[in-house]
Amino acid sequence: MEGISPPGQLNLRAEDLSGEWRRWIRSFEDYLLAIDLTANSRAAEKRKLALFRHCGGEDVREIYSQMEFNLEVSGEITEIEEGVAGRKLEDVIKRFHEYCNPRTSIVLNRFQFHNSSQSGDTIDVYLMKLQRLAEGCEFGNQRDSMIRDKLLFGIDDSNEREKLMKEVDEKLSLDFVIKSLRVAEKSTRPKTITLPDPKPDEVNAVQNVDNRKSRIPSEVAYDKHSKKRCEQCGKSHYKSQRCPAYGTKCAKCNQFNHWARVCRNLSRVNEVQPEKGDTDFYLGETHHINSIDSQSWYTNLRVSTNKHKGQRIKFKLDTGASLSVCGPHHVSGELIPTNKKLYGPGQTLLTCLGTIKCQITSKNERINEDLYVIQDQTTPLLSRSACEKLNLISVDSSQCQIENVCVDEKLFQGLGKVNTEHVITLEGDAKPFAIHVPRPIPFPRRKLADEALVKMIEDGVIVKVDEPTPWVAPMVVVPKPGQNKVRICTDYTELNKHILKEFHPMATVDSSLAQLGQGQIFSKIDANSGFWQIPLSKESSKLTTFLTHSGRYRYLRLPQGLCSAPEIIVAEMNNILKDVGGVVTHMDDILVFGEIKEQHDTRLQTVLEKLKASGITLNKDKCKFGVPSVNFLGYVIDQ
């Protein structure tokens, strides 16, 4: 049908690939309906598939060409022709849906759902967020009731929550809650005062103002019957009209219901986008200033450039900043262009004007440093590395230095390895299962997956496989929340069906906490990737072979995906610490407690010695020693 434009190409490199696919396939299905291509004949199906590949673009055609549509008949495998059952449009859409929606943990999806809150959003925006999060939770016929409950529990208005929770269950449907919250939201909006427009011919005074701050009036409302400039979108429209910015996200601060052009949120440097070849930078690295006085976060330093010698600049010591930055008016010097991208909170891109090479001098030290000049930066920031070089901060290593307890630093080095190998035992009638095509990985995650595999090889966790193996499982790539990294997992569903479990007793959280008794002092010990510190026998290692886009690998250490893995690590930890009192173990987490300091220190020393003798290493960042309060198994344990 002429005049109907097809949807644009599918962007398989989009950051939100699942959302991109969901929007694109809806547009494509509407397009087929609009051109009246709804028949199910073989010719119609072939035409649908051709349109699917054409509209999808080159990446879609490439992925489609790699898909296998085979049928086994009398022991022979034949390729299914296009347009027949097994290779119709609905079959291809199902394959692409699996590709664009990598399998994730239901538990993780439900955690994100239950952990969400309104946090200043409107009711409609919060509802839309909950509906999106509920998609991967598999709530079934309980979906509406779960969204209703979370909508009530997560809203900011506690008074309205208490009011609605007094209603009877029969009346408290999802629609009723949504309507009630919308009415309450409108009734609680602050009233504003309408001021008349000044007459253009009446000028009483002229005053210089800062245009950046006065572009948009923030306190004065406008009459609904006249067009005024909107604070949320920056355009002029009637007050009664719906603002086009409503429900959209600001590209500057990632908040909802306004656009970046009118965003009033101030930006400051907290994160840095590394250039190719640089190491990753993270927000909030933990170091301690040598004073608890807030003024000690600031210091006056002498800065020299090629244009000005000995400038006195007041810096803020920012141990979370990976680069030193300043505003354009702070330092005088030659500005050198740079391609480095700097980001503020929430991945807000900052305007970097360039760098100034300078020499910074403190009381006893002098260093060469590049100052990155950021537009609108109000306070000069000194990076963590510069603070350390100038001896302005020191690392607090007290968690590894405890009175009366000797902590060997070797306990925190590398990935440990216990002395005994684990053997996986299968049922006698187990039939090997092997896949021949790797599970698809979205293009944006392939490089991250390769980096994770290389790291696992370097740590001795996996090894490349070239010989034939009867068992081959698929690899699953799961993104790490808040990080530009992925976790390599393996789907051992078929292998787990035939593993003979050892059935070691596993304590519940309640029974573990009940052992604490009258504990007053605590130490939390976390094994460094505890599962990977248990080696596998060679035959057992072959059973763990998995297939990736770059070939086959097998685990040399115990993978978490095995159904018997939790019991194995519990048995190992119990065997290592079986004769030590005042110790609670849960998987690879260990809690040492004592009623008095001397008792606690004795027990902790014994535990550390036994762990060292067994070959276990610890995660230094997650260990806490000799503290009165600690977070353990999701609970705060204190006196």
Buried (B, 14 or more C-beta within 10 A) or exposed (E): EEEEEBBEBBBBEBEEBBEBBBBBBEEBEEBBEEEEBEEEEEEBBBBBBEBBBEBBBEBBEEBBEEBEBEBEEEEEEEEBEBBBEEBBBEBBBEBBEEBBBBBBEEEEBBEBBBEBEBEEBBBBBBBBBBEEBBBBBEBEEEBEBBBBBBBBEBBBBEEBBEEBEEEEEEEBBBEEBBEBBBEBBEEEEEEEEEEEEEEEEEEEEEEEEEEEEEEBEEEEBBEEEEEBBBBBBBBEBBBEEEBBBBBBBBEBBBBBBBBBBBBEBEBBBBBBBBEEEEEEBEBEEEBEBEEEEEEEBEBEBBBBBEEEEEBEBEBEBBBBBBBBBBBBEBBBBEEEEBEBEBBBBBEBBBEBBBBBEBBBBBEEEEBEBBBBBBEEBEBBBBBBBBBBBBEBBEEEEEBBEBEEBEBEEEBBEEBBBBEEBBEBEBEEEBEEBBBEEBBBBBBEBBEBBBEBBEEBBEBBBBEEBEEEBEBBBBBBBBBEEEEEBBBBBBBBEBBBEBBEEEEBEBBEEEEBBEBBEEBBBBBBBBBBBBBBBBBBEEEBBBBBBBBBBEEBBBBBBBBBBBEBBBBBBBBBBBEBBEEBEBBBBBBBBBBBBBEEBEBBBBBBBBBBBBBBEBBBBBBBEEBBBBEEEBEBBEEEBEE
